[in-house]
Amino acid sequence: MEKKIKLIWDFHGPDAQKTAQHHEHHLKEFIQNKNLKNEITGMEQLSELYSIAYMIVDESEMIPVRDALKPHRGEWYEV
């Protein structure tokens, strides 16, 4: 089984949660348009002023997705 990577976008400020939700919507559209293998996305509110949006990609798809979407960071993803 191929390793998976969680690509993460950080949002700060009073509108962080709404911005992260909106960004996740665009991540879902990107996944459909590019026919990516994984359809896992999400949004987490980590504090009142800090939220993240993320998507999970296979290691083989990471570089083109990273170059197209410019995530702030990434980490290995395990189920």
GIGIHU-V114763 format. One record per helix or strand of 3 or more residues. SS is the DSSP state (H for helix, E for strand). FROM is the first residue (numbers start at 0). TO is the last residue. Records with the same first field share a line. If there is no record, write none. Layout:
# GIGIHU-V114763
SS = FROM-TO, FROM-TO
This chain:
# GIGIHU-V114763
E = 3-11, 40-46, 49-57, 72-76
H = 15-33, 58-68
